[in-house]
Amino acid sequence: EFQHVMQADLPQATKYARIFCQYARKKGGRMSDMLPDYGSLRLMAQDIFSPVKVFELAKCRPTVRRRLDEWQPHDLSDWHELWETPWTESHLMSSSALITTLTTELKRDIILMYQTLFSQNLTDKEVFKWLSNSEREFFDNRVLFLKRLIVLLAMCGVSFTEDDNGTDMRSWPYPMASLFAHGGRILMRLHNLDPKKVLNFLLLGQSESWSWDRMPPTPMYSRLAGSHGVKIDNAMHLREIRLSGTSTLSYGSRIMGMDLPVGGLGNPVPKNMAGKVFVGPAGVPFRHERGKPVFVNTVSHGHLFLRVDEFGPRELPTLSRPENGAEPSTPASGQSRRLTPREDPLLSMETQFLSRLSVETDQSVTKKLWTPLEGFDVIEHLEHQLQHLPAYLEDRERVSLLFQHTAEKDELFIEQEVGGSMTRCRGVLIYVTFEAERGTGNDEEKVLVHLAAGIKGAGTTRSMLEEGSEVKSKSNNRITRPFRGVTATLSVASNETLPDENSIKDACVVTILCKQHGYWFPSVLHYLQRTFQWGDAVLTRLQEQCNFEAIFVPAQRSAPATFCHEHIRACGDILGLVYDTVHLRVKIPHSCSGIFEGSVGPPSSGDGTSEEVASLDSFPGSHDETGFGIISRSWRWMTKREAIMTGVVGLEPAKDADTQVLHLGLQKTNVASILLGLEASAPMKDDFFGCQHGASARSKDRSSFGKRKWRDFRRGGIKVPADLGGVQVILTKELFEETVKKCEEMKLRAPHKCSTGADERALFEQILQETSTQAGVLLQQIANSSSVKSGMSKNGR
């Protein structure tokens, strides 16, 4: 165990010993107890023992120099190494060792995926004798499916989230090849597209080439069951779910599978299988006997799981600017101008979209330009970026908190004034004003107000949060129906309604902090569901029967202290702090009281509180308490006049603010999904490593590439996709048409003829080792095969 720990913490020791011996031999007789060149040895030691702190994509790229070409494994030992993983349990003790292990695995992912697409053993000789033309055609279709799928993912862009079915989405930061190599599934969201036409194109090259009357096109086939499904929630967010019992059963062609030659036809399999065994055209390995292939039929390694769900027409929220004098609440689509270049309505729901609106305001109104400070994956890099602020760097605790909310929590980003000296942080804040219209029992309009917040219990650990300390709405010490805890009253805020004597007055409307990368509107709806314990039916009725208005205010300087206390502490007096803010007004008709039976709108009695588990660091009045605790918030309905007199934050934008009135409307869109993942083996078959895909669908430790699953790296603190809904793609009709056109331009060749098409092989080398963003840029730049060749020549291939 000691040896394993030392290897994990000091993986460079062996390398340093070799270099030191070379140094000693070079110095010869001049070596003594008094080192002749201390400076050189010190630099050598720093270079080798300086621990790896961040993942570097460049270190994943296969090496090509002189006689070394890692894209083409040289002998059997190279192949066996490709199928292996350096991961051990002791690596969890060292982040440096875990990053090094991940880097090694990702490089092997790239090579194995490339070999799956362009098997080197098909280039020089015929290692597999085709039994029929149809068998060869099916092999070509399998590999072409993967090629087109990779192009499709690169064209659309891939995002990932660390939380199960989270809305905090970031662009895929790892090589494209790794999407298939570490377990998990890719959730593709389709807008106004028939998923079966998409599968037709991926498999056969034409979207109308198969009718799907009874079965999917061969070599794809229907499966009896699948352990994962997809549902759509009231926020129009797709969620991957685990299935059990009869819910796993398939009807028609809903769940499908396709066997794949993972590793490349004719290439050696892992050393787990004795003798000379090679990858078959459909994943079933074979041996050579008397010049003919003899299959090992108990094994079928490499299986693509596919599930199709169609949710029909749905009304998706979208932002637009009113035109021709239209009011923000006017639903007529003809009177509003779209804010996004593509047809996808969800693009205007991205938090980054609000940031782009703010940049427009900076350029046109304030005449100031700001550039974001990026590239700090570790706190030392952040300190380097802020070295022009020595006074700020003196407070290490504050710097650590800033790093947490920028690099880890993704709630802020840092920007610097172009041509100026100002540095500030920018976040995104949503103010939600629930406004109940006057009607029966209501003489005046009333709004829902957050009165105060205080710590109910300190010292709560993170495990408590993970074990399900749900946010609850309470009234009179009992859990109530949604919104009964936040009830109508004519009283103004007073100490009698606060949770306890230590509560901090913080009068504001409902306030939600958003992540920098993700969808702000689904985040708002999910927050409301958690805080007020809304059921799905209540949320649906609210969206259907209430009017929504939105006003955007860029770079707003004020924020509620009990919601933004950590941001305020992180910035201090030196860094500025602004928020791109959306004032979202929800007008509840007076008729809703009867329709919702008190669930929405002003019920008849009582004040209410909500509780949430949150960090106590820097919370006002926390007396330097740290860790997690329960924050209790007091809510009340009050008349709009009283709310204005009280000075409720977020009720209205500041009079001197640069506001933009936006129309939050609904766009009818046909929504469908394709859930796909690369499994180690076909159902009821063994994989290359001796594990069976049984009826229990129990997850294996190793993927089809022989590598560890993402969950193992998550245990070590590395940011990797969640198990459910962790990797997501949005495919619109426009993007699909662009992908079809791009594949036609590329003229993908038949895989069994991979001795031809050097330009195509070079292009996929680039795509497989790039991130999602860079792979998309690469494809956009390539218009024909000649530009492919010139682009690849720059890479030395």
C-alpha positions in Angstrom: 0.0 0.0 0.0 2.9 2.4 0.8 4.3 1.7 -2.6 1.0 2.5 -4.3 0.6 5.7 -2.3 4.1 6.9 -3.2 3.6 6.0 -6.9 0.4 8.1 -6.8 1.9 11.1 -5.0 5.3 11.0 -6.7 4.8 9.5 -10.1 7.8 11.4 -11.4 10.3 9.8 -9.0 11.5 7.1 -11.5 12.0 9.7 -14.2 14.0 11.9 -12.0 16.2 9.0 -10.9 17.0 8.2 -14.6 17.8 11.9 -15.4 20.0 12.2 -12.3 22.0 9.2 -13.3 22.5 10.6 -16.8 23.6 13.9 -15.2 26.0 12.1 -13.0 27.6 10.1 -15.8 27.9 13.3 -17.9 29.7 15.1 -15.0 31.9 12.0 -14.4 34.8 12.7 -12.0 33.5 16.2 -11.2 30.6 14.7 -9.2 31.1 14.8 -5.4 29.2 15.5 -2.2 29.5 19.2 -3.2 27.3 19.3 -6.3 29.1 21.3 -9.0 26.0 22.7 -10.6 23.2 23.1 -8.0 21.2 25.4 -10.2 20.8 22.8 -13.0 19.8 20.1 -10.6 17.3 22.4 -9.0 15.7 23.2 -12.3 15.6 19.5 -13.2 13.8 18.7 -9.9 11.3 21.5 -10.3 10.5 20.4 -13.9 9.9 16.8 -12.8 8.4 17.1 -9.4 6.2 20.1 -10.0 2.8 18.4 -9.6 0.2 18.4 -12.3 -2.6 20.7 -11.1 -4.9 21.1 -14.2 -5.9 19.0 -17.1 -4.2 19.9 -20.3 -5.8 18.9 -23.6 -2.5 19.1 -25.5 -1.1 16.2 -23.5 -3.9 13.9 -24.8 -2.8 14.3 -28.4 -1.1 11.3 -29.9 2.5 11.9 -30.8 3.8 11.9 -34.4 7.6 12.4 -34.9 10.2 10.7 -37.0 9.6 6.9 -36.6 7.0 7.3 -33.8 3.4 7.4 -34.8 1.0 6.7 -31.9 -2.0 6.7 -34.2 -0.7 3.3 -35.5 0.2 0.8 -32.7 3.3 -1.0 -33.6 3.0 -4.4 -32.0 0.9 -6.6 -29.8 2.2 -5.0 -26.6 1.1 -1.6 -27.9 -2.4 -2.9 -28.5 -2.6 -4.5 -25.0 -1.6 -1.2 -23.5 -4.3 0.7 -25.4 -7.0 -1.5 -24.0 -5.7 -1.1 -20.4 -6.2 1.6 -17.8 -3.5 2.9 -15.4 -6.2 3.7 -12.9 -5.9 2.3 -9.3 -7.8 3.1 -6.2 -4.7 4.8 -4.7 -4.9 7.5 -7.4 -7.9 9.0 -5.5 -5.4 10.1 -2.9 -3.6 12.4 -5.3 -5.3 14.8 -7.7 -2.1 15.0 -9.7 -2.1 11.2 -10.2 -5.7 11.2 -11.1 -5.3 14.0 -13.7 -2.3 12.1 -15.2 -4.4 8.9 -15.3 -7.3 10.7 -17.0 -4.9 12.3 -19.6 -3.4 8.8 -20.4 -6.9 7.3 -20.8 -8.1 10.1 -23.0 -5.1 9.7 -25.4 -5.9 6.0 -25.6 -9.5 6.8 -26.3 -8.5 8.9 -29.3 -6.4 6.2 -30.8 -8.9 3.4 -30.2 -11.8 5.4 -31.7 -9.6 6.3 -34.7 -8.7 2.7 -35.2 -12.4 1.8 -34.9 -13.1 4.1 -37.9 -9.9 3.4 -39.8 -8.5 0.0 -38.9 -4.8 -0.1 -39.8 -5.0 -3.9 -40.4 -7.4 -3.2 -43.3 -4.8 -0.9 -44.9 -2.0 -3.3 -45.8 -3.6 -6.7 -46.1 -6.9 -8.6 -46.1 -7.0 -9.9 -42.5 -10.7 -10.7 -42.8 -12.3 -12.7 -45.6 -15.8 -11.5 -46.2 -18.4 -14.2 -46.1 -20.9 -12.2 -48.2 -21.4 -8.8 -49.8 -24.2 -8.0 -47.3 -21.8 -8.6 -44.4 -19.4 -6.1 -45.8 -22.2 -3.6 -46.4 -23.4 -3.9 -42.8 -19.8 -3.3 -41.6 -19.6 -0.2 -43.7 -22.9 1.1 -42.4 -21.8 0.5 -38.8 -18.6 2.5 -39.2 -20.2 5.2 -41.3 -22.9 5.6 -38.6 -20.1 6.5 -36.1 -18.4 8.9 -38.6 -21.6 10.8 -39.3 -22.5 10.8 -35.6 -19.2 12.4 -34.7 -19.6 15.0 -37.4 -23.2 15.7 -36.1 -22.0 16.1 -32.5 -19.2 18.5 -33.6 -21.6 20.6 -35.8 -24.2 20.8 -33.0 -21.9 21.3 -30.1 -21.8 19.1 -27.0 -22.5 20.3 -23.4 -22.1 18.6 -20.1 -23.3 19.1 -16.5 -21.9 17.7 -13.3 -25.3 17.4 -11.7 -27.9 14.7 -12.7 -30.1 16.4 -15.3 -28.7 19.8 -14.4 -29.3 23.0 -16.2 -25.8 24.3 -15.6 -24.3 23.3 -19.0 -20.7 23.8 -20.1 -19.1 23.1 -23.4 -17.4 19.7 -23.7 -13.8 20.2 -22.6 -12.3 16.8 -23.4 -11.5 15.1 -26.7 -14.5 14.2 -28.8 -13.4 10.6 -28.8 -13.9 10.4 -25.0 -17.7 11.0 -25.4 -18.1 7.2 -26.1 -15.3 5.8 -24.0 -16.2 6.2 -20.3 -19.8 5.0 -19.9 -22.8 7.2 -19.6 -25.1 8.2 -22.4 -25.6 11.2 -24.8 -29.0 12.8 -24.6 -29.9 14.4 -27.9 -32.8 16.9 -27.9 -34.5 17.3 -31.3 -36.6 20.3 -32.3 -39.0 20.0 -35.2 -37.2 16.8 -36.4 -38.3 13.2 -36.9 -35.8 11.2 -34.9 -36.2 8.2 -37.3 -35.1 10.4 -40.2 -32.0 11.4 -38.2 -31.2 7.7 -37.6 -31.8 7.0 -41.3 -29.2 9.6 -42.2 -26.7 8.4 -39.7 -27.0 4.8 -40.8 -27.8 4.9 -44.5 -26.7 8.5 -45.5 -30.3 9.6 -46.5 -33.1 10.7 -44.2 -35.9 9.1 -46.3 -34.2 5.8 -47.1 -36.2 3.6 -44.6 -39.9 3.6 -43.8 -39.7 2.1 -40.3 -43.0 0.3 -40.9 -42.1 -2.8 -38.8 -38.5 -2.6 -37.8 -35.4 -0.4 -37.9 -33.0 -0.6 -40.8 -30.4 -3.4 -40.6 -27.8 -3.7 -39.0 -29.8 -1.8 -36.3 -32.3 -4.0 -34.5 -35.1 -3.7 -31.9 -34.3 -4.5 -28.3 -36.7 -6.0 -25.8 -35.8 -3.7 -23.0 -33.6 -0.8 -21.8 -32.7 0.4 -18.3 -32.8 4.1 -19.1 -35.5 6.4 -20.4 -36.3 10.1 -21.0 -39.1 12.3 -19.8 -39.9 16.0 -20.2 -40.7 18.1 -17.2 -42.9 21.2 -16.9 -39.9 23.5 -17.5 -39.6 21.8 -20.9 -36.3 20.3 -19.7 -35.5 16.7 -20.8 -34.5 14.4 -18.0 -32.8 11.0 -18.2 -34.3 8.5 -15.8 -33.5 5.0 -14.6 -36.2 2.4 -15.3 -37.2 -0.8 -13.6 -39.7 -3.5 -13.9 -42.2 -3.4 -16.8 -41.2 0.2 -17.6 -38.0 -1.1 -19.1 -39.9 -3.0 -21.9 -39.8 -1.7 -25.4 -42.8 -1.2 -27.7 -42.2 -1.2 -31.4 -38.9 0.4 -32.4 -38.5 2.6 -29.3 -35.4 0.9 -28.0 -32.8 -0.4 -30.4 -29.3 -1.6 -30.5 -26.4 -2.0 -33.0 -23.3 -4.1 -32.5 -20.0 -2.2 -33.4 -16.4 -3.3 -34.1 -14.9 -1.3 -31.2 -11.2 -1.3 -31.6 -11.2 -1.7 -35.4 -11.8 -4.7 -37.6 -8.9 -7.1 -37.6 -7.1 -5.4 -34.7 -5.9 -7.4 -31.7 -8.3 -7.7 -28.7 -7.2 -7.1 -25.1 -4.9 -9.7 -23.5 -7.7 -11.1 -21.4 -8.6 -13.4 -24.3 -6.0 -16.2 -24.9 -4.4 -16.7 -28.3 -4.5 -14.6 -31.4 -8.0 -13.1 -31.4 -9.1 -10.2 -33.5 -12.0 -7.7 -33.5 -14.8 -8.9 -35.8 -16.9 -6.7 -38.2 -19.9 -6.7 -35.7 -17.9 -6.9 -32.4 -17.8 -10.7 -32.3 -14.1 -11.6 -32.2 -12.6 -14.2 -34.5 -9.5 -16.4 -34.9 -7.8 -17.5 -38.1 -8.2 -21.2 -38.8 -7.1 -22.5 -42.2 -7.4 -19.1 -43.8 -11.0 -18.6 -42.6 -12.4 -16.6 -39.7 -13.8 -18.7 -36.8 -16.0 -16.5 -34.5 -16.1 -16.7 -30.7 -19.9 -16.4 -30.5 -20.1 -16.2 -26.7 -18.5 -12.7 -27.0 -20.0 -9.6 -28.6 -18.0 -6.6 -27.6 -19.2 -3.1 -28.4 -22.9 -2.3 -28.5 -24.7 0.9 -29.2 -27.8 1.5 -27.1 -30.5 3.7 -28.8 -33.8 5.0 -27.4 -36.2 7.2 -29.3 -38.9 9.3 -27.5 -41.4 11.7 -29.2 -43.1 14.2 -27.0 -45.2 15.9 -29.7 -45.8 19.7 -29.9 -44.7 21.7 -26.9 -44.7 25.4 -26.1 -41.2 26.4 -25.4 -40.4 29.8 -23.8 -38.5 32.3 -25.9 -37.4 35.9 -25.6 -37.9 38.5 -28.2 -38.1 42.3 -28.5 -41.5 43.9 -29.0 -42.0 45.8 -32.3 -44.6 48.0 -33.8 -45.7 49.2 -30.4 -46.6 45.8 -29.2 -46.8 45.4 -25.4 -44.4 42.9 -23.8 -47.3 40.6 -22.9 -48.7 40.5 -26.4 -48.6 36.9 -27.6 -48.6 37.6 -31.3 -45.4 36.3 -32.7 -45.7 38.6 -35.7 -45.2 41.6 -33.5 -41.9 40.6 -31.9 -38.4 40.3 -33.3 -36.3 37.2 -32.6 -33.1 37.7 -30.7 -31.3 34.5 -31.7 -29.8 33.7 -35.2 -31.0 30.1 -35.2 -34.5 28.6 -35.0 -33.9 27.1 -31.6 -36.1 28.9 -29.0 -33.9 27.6 -26.1 -31.0 29.7 -27.2 -32.6 32.8 -25.7 -33.0 30.9 -22.5 -29.2 30.5 -22.1 -27.6 32.6 -19.4 -24.8 33.5 -21.9 -27.5 35.1 -24.1 -28.2 37.6 -21.3 -24.5 38.4 -21.2 -24.5 39.1 -24.9 -27.3 41.5 -24.4 -25.2 43.3 -21.8 -22.3 43.5 -24.1 -24.5 45.2 -26.7 -25.5 47.8 -24.1 -21.9 48.4 -23.1 -21.0 49.1 -26.7 -24.0 51.3 -27.6 -24.9 53.1 -24.3 -22.1 53.2 -21.8 -19.4 53.2 -24.6 -17.2 51.0 -22.3 -15.8 47.7 -23.4 -15.0 44.9 -21.0 -12.9 41.8 -21.6 -13.3 38.7 -19.5 -10.3 37.3 -17.6 -10.1 33.6 -18.3 -7.8 30.7 -18.0 -7.5 30.1 -14.3 -8.2 26.5 -13.5 -6.3 26.6 -10.3 -6.1 29.4 -7.7 -2.5 30.3 -8.6 -3.6 31.2 -12.1 -6.3 33.5 -10.7 -3.7 35.2 -8.5 -1.6 35.7 -11.6 -4.5 37.3 -13.4 -5.1 39.7 -10.4 -1.4 40.6 -9.8 -2.3 44.2 -10.7 -4.4 44.2 -7.4 -1.8 43.5 -4.7 -4.1 44.8 -1.9 -6.8 42.4 -2.9 -4.4 39.4 -3.0 -3.4 40.0 0.7 -6.7 38.4 1.8 -6.2 34.7 1.0 -9.6 33.7 2.2 -11.3 36.2 -0.1 -9.2 35.1 -3.1 -10.2 31.5 -2.3 -13.9 32.5 -2.1 -13.6 34.3 -5.5 -12.0 31.3 -7.1 -14.8 29.1 -5.7 -17.6 31.3 -7.3 -15.9 31.8 -10.6 -14.1 28.6 -11.5 -16.0 26.1 -9.4 -19.6 27.3 -8.8 -19.7 29.2 -12.2 -21.7 32.0 -10.7 -19.4 34.9 -11.5 -16.9 35.9 -14.1 -14.2 38.5 -13.9 -13.8 41.2 -16.4 -11.5 44.2 -17.0 -12.2 47.5 -18.6 -10.5 47.8 -22.0 -8.1 50.8 -21.9 -9.0 51.4 -18.2 -8.0 50.2 -14.7 -11.3 48.9 -13.4 -11.7 45.2 -12.6 -15.1 43.8 -11.6 -17.2 40.6 -11.3 -20.4 40.0 -13.2 -23.2 37.7 -12.3 -26.7 36.9 -13.5 -29.7 37.6 -11.2 -33.4 36.9 -11.8 -36.0 38.9 -9.9 -39.4 37.2 -10.0 -42.4 39.4 -8.9 -45.6 37.5 -8.3 -48.4 40.0 -8.7 -51.9 39.0 -7.7 -54.5 41.1 -9.5 -57.3 42.8 -7.6 -60.5 40.9 -7.5 -62.9 39.2 -5.1 -61.5 39.7 -1.6 -58.6 41.8 -2.9 -59.0 45.6 -2.9 -55.5 46.2 -4.2 -52.9 44.3 -6.2 -50.6 42.3 -4.0 -47.0 41.1 -4.4 -45.1 38.3 -2.8 -42.2 39.7 -0.7 -39.2 38.1 1.0 -39.0 39.9 4.3 -36.0 38.5 6.1 -33.7 35.5 6.5 -31.8 34.0 9.4 -29.8 30.9 10.3 -32.0 28.2 11.9 -29.3 25.6 12.4 -25.5 25.8 11.9 -23.0 23.1 11.3 -25.0 21.1 8.8 -22.5 19.1 6.7 -22.5 18.6 3.0 -23.6 15.0 3.5 -26.9 16.3 5.0 -27.5 18.2 1.7 -26.7 15.1 -0.3 -29.0 12.9 1.8 -32.0 14.9 0.9 -32.5 17.9 3.1 -35.2 19.3 0.8 -36.2 22.9 0.7 -39.7 23.1 2.3 -42.5 25.6 2.6 -44.0 25.8 6.1 -46.9 27.6 7.7 -47.7 27.4 11.4 -45.0 24.7 11.8 -46.6 22.3 9.3 -45.8 21.6 5.6 -48.6 23.2 3.6 -49.8 23.1 0.1 -47.8 25.0 -2.5 -48.0 28.8 -1.9 -50.2 28.4 1.2 -47.0 29.1 3.1 -46.6 32.5 1.4 -50.0 33.9 2.0 -51.8 37.2 1.5 -51.8 39.7 4.3 -52.2 43.4 4.7 -49.5 43.7 7.3 -46.2 45.4 6.7 -42.9 43.8 7.6 -42.4 43.5 11.3 -40.1 41.7 13.7 -43.0 39.5 14.8 -43.0 37.7 11.5 -39.2 37.1 11.3 -37.9 33.5 11.9 -36.0 34.6 15.1 -34.3 37.6 16.7 -31.2 37.0 14.7 -32.9 37.3 11.3 -31.6 39.9 8.9 -34.2 42.2 7.2 -33.9 41.9 3.5 -37.0 42.9 1.7 -37.0 41.8 -1.9 -39.0 39.8 -4.4 -38.1 36.2 -5.2 -34.4 36.2 -6.1 -32.5 33.5 -8.1 -28.8 33.4 -8.8 -28.0 31.8 -12.1 -25.0 29.9 -13.3 -22.9 31.5 -16.1 -23.4 28.5 -18.3 -26.9 27.0 -18.5 -30.5 27.9 -18.9 -31.9 30.6 -16.7 -35.7 30.1 -17.2 -35.7 26.3 -16.4 -33.5 27.2 -13.4 -36.1 29.7 -12.2 -38.9 27.2 -12.5 -36.9 24.5 -10.7 -36.1 26.9 -7.9 -39.7 27.9 -7.4 -40.7 24.2 -7.3 -38.1 23.4 -4.6 -38.8 26.5 -2.5 -42.6 26.5 -2.5 -43.1 22.7 -3.0 -45.1 23.1 -6.2 -46.3 20.0 -8.0 -46.1 19.6 -11.7 -49.8 20.4 -12.1 -49.4 23.7 -10.3 -46.4 24.7 -12.5 -48.3 23.8 -15.7 -51.4 25.9 -14.7 -49.2 28.8 -13.7 -47.5 28.9 -17.1 -50.8 28.4 -19.0 -53.0 31.0 -17.1 -50.6 33.7 -15.9 -49.1 36.5 -17.9 -45.3 37.0 -18.0 -43.4 40.2 -18.6 -39.6 40.6 -18.7 -37.4 43.6 -18.4 -33.6 43.3 -18.8 -31.2 45.5 -16.9 -27.5 45.1 -17.6 -24.8 45.6 -15.0 -27.1 46.4 -12.1 -25.1 47.3 -8.9 -27.6 46.5 -6.1 -28.5 43.0 -4.9 -30.2 41.4 -1.8 -27.6 40.8 0.9 -28.9 37.4 2.1 -28.9 36.0 -1.4 -25.6 37.4 -2.7 -23.6 37.5 0.6 -20.8 35.3 -0.7 -20.4 37.3 -3.8 -20.2 40.5 -1.8 -17.6 39.0 0.5 -15.5 37.7 -2.4 -15.4 41.0 -4.2 -14.9 43.2 -1.1 -14.2 46.9 -1.6 -11.6 46.5 -4.4 -13.4 44.5 -7.0 -16.7 45.9 -8.4 -19.8 43.6 -8.5 -22.6 43.9 -11.0 -25.4 41.7 -12.1 -27.1 41.3 -15.5 -30.7 41.2 -14.2 -34.0 40.1 -15.6 -37.1 41.5 -13.8 -39.7 38.8 -14.5 -43.2 39.8 -13.6 -45.8 37.0 -13.2 -49.4 38.4 -13.2 -51.7 36.0 -11.4 -55.4 36.6 -12.4 -57.8 36.9 -9.5 -59.7 33.9 -10.9 -56.7 31.7 -10.1 -57.6 31.5 -6.5 -60.7 29.3 -7.2 -59.1 27.4 -10.1 -56.0 26.4 -8.1 -57.8 25.9 -4.8 -55.4 28.2 -3.1 -52.2 26.7 -4.6 -51.5 29.9 -6.6 -52.8 33.3 -5.7 -53.7 34.7 -2.2 -55.2 32.2 0.2 -57.1 33.2 3.2 -54.6 33.2 6.2 -51.2 33.2 7.6 -47.6 34.1 6.9 -45.0 31.6 5.8 -41.4 30.5 5.8 -39.2 28.4 3.6 -36.1 26.6 4.5 -33.0 25.8 2.5 -29.7 24.2 3.1 -26.9 26.6 2.1 -23.4 27.8 2.9 -23.1 30.0 6.0 -19.8 31.5 4.9 -20.2 35.3 5.0 -23.9 35.2 5.7 -25.0 38.4 7.4 -25.1 38.0 11.2 -23.6 34.5 11.1 -20.8 35.5 13.5 -18.1 33.9 11.4 -19.9 30.5 11.2 -18.8 28.3 8.3 -19.9 25.2 6.6 -23.5 24.4 5.8 -26.6 25.2 7.7 -30.3 25.8 7.4 -31.4 29.3 6.3 -35.0 30.1 7.1 -36.7 32.8 5.0 -39.8 34.7 5.8 -42.4 35.5 3.1 -45.5 37.6 3.0 -48.0 38.9 0.5 -48.4 42.7 0.8 -50.1 45.4 -1.3 -48.0 46.8 -4.1 -48.3 50.2 -2.5 -46.8 48.9 0.8 -44.1 47.1 -1.1 -43.0 50.3 -2.8 -43.0 52.2 0.5 -41.0 49.4 2.1 -38.4 49.7 -0.6 -38.6 46.1 -1.8 -35.5 45.3 -3.9 -36.3 44.0 -7.4 -39.8 45.2 -7.5 -39.0 47.7 -10.2 -35.8 48.6 -12.1 -34.0 51.7 -11.0 -35.3 54.8 -12.7 -32.0 55.6 -14.3 -31.3 52.1 -15.4 -30.7 51.2 -19.1 -33.7 48.9 -19.5 -34.8 46.7 -22.4 -38.4 45.4 -22.4 -38.5 41.9 -23.7 -41.4 39.6 -24.7 -41.3 36.3 -23.0 -43.5 34.2 -25.3 -44.1 30.6 -26.2 -43.1 29.0 -29.4 -44.8 25.7 -30.5 -42.1 23.2 -31.2 -42.1 19.5 -31.8 -39.8 17.9 -29.2 -38.2 14.5 -29.5 -35.1 12.8 -28.1 -32.5 10.2 -29.0 -30.7 8.7 -26.0 -27.6 6.8 -27.0 -24.6 5.2 -25.3 -21.8 2.8 -26.1 -22.1 -0.4 -24.0 -19.4 -3.0 -23.5 -21.4 -5.8 -24.9 -24.7 -6.8 -26.5 -27.5 -8.0 -24.2 -26.8 -11.5 -22.7 -23.3 -11.5 -24.2 -19.8 -11.3 -22.7 -17.4 -8.5 -23.4 -13.6 -8.7 -24.1 -13.0 -8.5 -20.3 -15.2 -11.4 -19.3 -18.2 -9.5 -18.0 -21.7 -10.2 -19.1 -24.5 -7.8 -20.0 -27.1 -9.5 -17.9 -30.8 -8.9 -17.4 -30.1 -6.9 -14.2 -28.3 -4.3 -16.4 -25.7 -3.8 -13.6 -23.2 -1.1 -14.4 -19.6 -2.4 -15.0 -16.4 -0.9 -13.8 -14.9 -0.6 -17.2 -16.3 0.8 -20.4 -16.2 -0.7 -23.9 -12.8 0.9 -24.4 -11.5 -0.8 -21.3 -11.3 2.5 -19.4 -12.8 3.6 -16.0 -16.2 5.2 -15.9 -16.6 8.9 -15.4 -17.9 8.3 -11.8 -14.4 7.1 -10.7 -12.9 10.4 -11.7 -15.8 12.3 -10.1 -14.8 10.7 -6.8 -11.5 12.4 -7.1 -13.0 15.8 -7.6 -12.5 16.1 -11.4 -15.3 17.8 -13.3 -16.8 15.1 -15.4 -20.4 14.5 -16.7 -23.1 13.2 -14.3 -24.5 9.7 -14.6 -28.0 10.9 -15.7 -28.4 13.6 -18.4 -24.7 14.4 -18.0 -24.0 14.9 -21.7 -26.5 16.8 -23.9 -26.9 18.0 -27.5 -29.6 20.1 -29.1 -30.3 19.3 -32.7 -32.5 21.6 -34.7 -33.7 21.3 -38.3 -31.2 23.9 -39.4 -28.3 22.2 -37.8 -29.3 18.8 -39.2 -29.5 20.2 -42.7 -26.0 21.7 -42.2 -24.7 18.4 -41.0 -26.1 16.5 -44.0 -24.5 19.1 -46.3 -21.2 18.8 -44.5 -21.1 15.0 -44.8 -21.9 15.3 -48.5 -19.0 17.7 -48.9 -16.7 15.3 -47.1 -17.6 12.4 -49.3 -17.1 9.8 -46.6 -15.5 6.6 -48.1 -16.5 3.0 -47.5 -14.7 1.9 -44.4 -13.6 -1.5 -45.8 -11.6 0.6 -48.3 -9.7 2.6 -45.7 -6.4 2.3 -47.7 -7.8 5.3 -49.6 -8.9 8.7 -48.2 -5.9 10.1 -46.5 -7.5 13.5 -46.2 -10.5 12.0 -44.5 -8.3 10.1 -42.0 -6.4 13.3 -41.3 -9.6 15.2 -40.7 -10.9 12.7 -38.2 -7.6 12.7 -36.4 -8.2 16.4 -35.7 -11.8 16.0 -34.8 -11.3 13.2 -32.3 -8.6 15.0 -30.4 -10.4 18.4 -30.2 -12.9 19.7 -27.8 -16.5 20.2 -28.9 -16.0 23.9 -29.6 -12.8 23.5 -31.6 -14.1 20.5 -33.5 -17.1 22.6 -34.6 -14.8 25.5 -35.7 -12.7 23.0 -37.7 -15.7 21.7 -39.6 -17.0 25.2 -40.3 -13.7 26.2 -41.8 -13.5 23.2 -44.1 -15.4 23.6 -47.4 -13.9 20.9 -49.5 -11.3 18.2 -49.4 -8.5 20.4 -50.6 -8.9 22.7 -47.6 -8.9 19.6 -45.4 -5.6 18.6 -46.8 -4.0 22.0 -46.4 -5.4 22.2 -42.9 -4.0 18.9 -41.9 -0.6 19.5 -43.4 -0.1 22.2 -40.8 -0.4 19.6 -38.2 2.4 17.6 -39.7 0.2 14.7 -40.9 
